[in-house]
């Protein structure tokens, strides 16, 4: 059974940090590109960060560049999103995604709230 399970969300003050984790099972995780998306209330889901399988190259949305870092541990079948210098506008449900060709899997999401 394919599963992506996110964890690490929560309430944090502006300027704080969180690290999200996404544990994969049921498929060959190392063969899939990893992505983090987020969706704020009333807004469309947006791509935040991605990491390719071959080169491990990363890309980030302009809004998070320099603050967020995506990484993965293939031995643990886990992808991470380190989020620093958090802002209220980072408040959203964060979803991890794994994709290989036309096969795409999603996690259930984890809430991140940035508020004082």
C-alpha positions in Angstrom: 0.0 0.0 0.0 1.4 3.4 -1.1 1.6 5.9 1.7 3.1 9.3 2.2 2.8 10.5 5.8 3.7 14.1 6.7 4.6 15.3 10.2 6.2 18.2 11.9 3.6 20.9 11.4 2.3 23.1 14.1 2.0 26.6 15.5 5.1 28.8 15.4 5.8 32.5 15.9 7.0 34.7 13.1 10.8 34.2 12.6 10.7 30.7 14.0 11.5 27.4 12.3 9.9 24.1 11.7 11.0 20.9 9.9 8.5 18.9 8.1 9.0 15.2 7.4 7.3 13.0 4.8 7.8 9.2 5.2 7.1 7.1 2.1 6.2 3.4 1.9 4.9 1.0 -0.7 6.9 2.2 -3.6 10.5 2.8 -4.7 11.0 6.2 -3.1 14.4 6.8 -4.5 13.1 6.6 -8.1 10.6 9.4 -7.5 11.1 13.1 -7.6 10.1 14.8 -4.3 8.1 17.9 -4.0 6.5 20.0 -1.3 3.3 22.0 -2.0 1.2 24.2 0.2 -2.3 25.5 0.1 -3.6 28.4 2.1 -7.3 29.0 2.7 -9.0 30.4 -0.4 -5.9 29.9 -2.5 -4.7 27.4 -5.1 -2.2 24.8 -4.2 1.3 26.0 -5.0 4.7 24.3 -5.5 7.1 25.3 -2.8 10.2 23.1 -3.3 11.3 20.2 -5.4 14.2 17.8 -5.7 15.0 15.6 -8.6 16.1 12.0 -8.4 19.0 11.9 -10.8 21.1 14.9 -9.8 19.4 15.8 -6.6 19.0 19.3 -7.9 16.5 21.6 -6.1 14.1 24.3 -7.0 12.2 26.7 -4.8 9.4 29.2 -5.2 10.6 32.7 -5.1 8.6 33.4 -1.9 10.7 30.8 0.1 14.1 31.0 -1.5 16.8 31.4 1.1 14.5 30.4 3.9 13.3 26.8 3.0 15.5 23.8 2.2 14.3 20.5 0.8 16.3 17.3 1.4 15.8 13.6 1.3 17.2 10.5 2.9 16.7 7.6 0.6 17.8 5.1 3.2 14.9 6.3 5.4 12.5 6.8 2.5 11.9 10.3 3.9 11.9 13.8 2.4 12.2 16.9 4.6 11.4 20.6 4.4 13.4 22.8 6.7 11.6 26.1 7.1 13.4 29.0 8.7 12.5 32.7 9.2 8.8 31.8 8.9 6.3 34.5 8.1 2.5 34.7 8.6 2.1 34.3 4.9 3.7 30.8 5.1 0.6 29.6 6.9 -0.9 26.8 4.9 -1.5 23.1 4.8 1.7 21.5 3.4 1.6 18.4 1.3 4.4 16.2 0.1 4.3 14.7 -3.3 6.2 11.9 -5.1 6.2 11.7 -8.9 7.7 9.4 -11.5 6.4 9.8 -15.0 2.6 9.7 -14.8 2.6 8.1 -11.3 2.0 10.7 -8.6 1.3 10.2 -4.9 0.2 12.7 -2.3 0.3 12.8 1.5 -2.6 13.9 3.6 -1.1 17.3 4.5 0.2 18.9 7.7 -1.0 22.3 9.0 1.6 25.0 9.5 0.4 28.2 11.3 2.7 31.2 11.7 1.2 33.6 14.2 2.2 35.6 17.3 
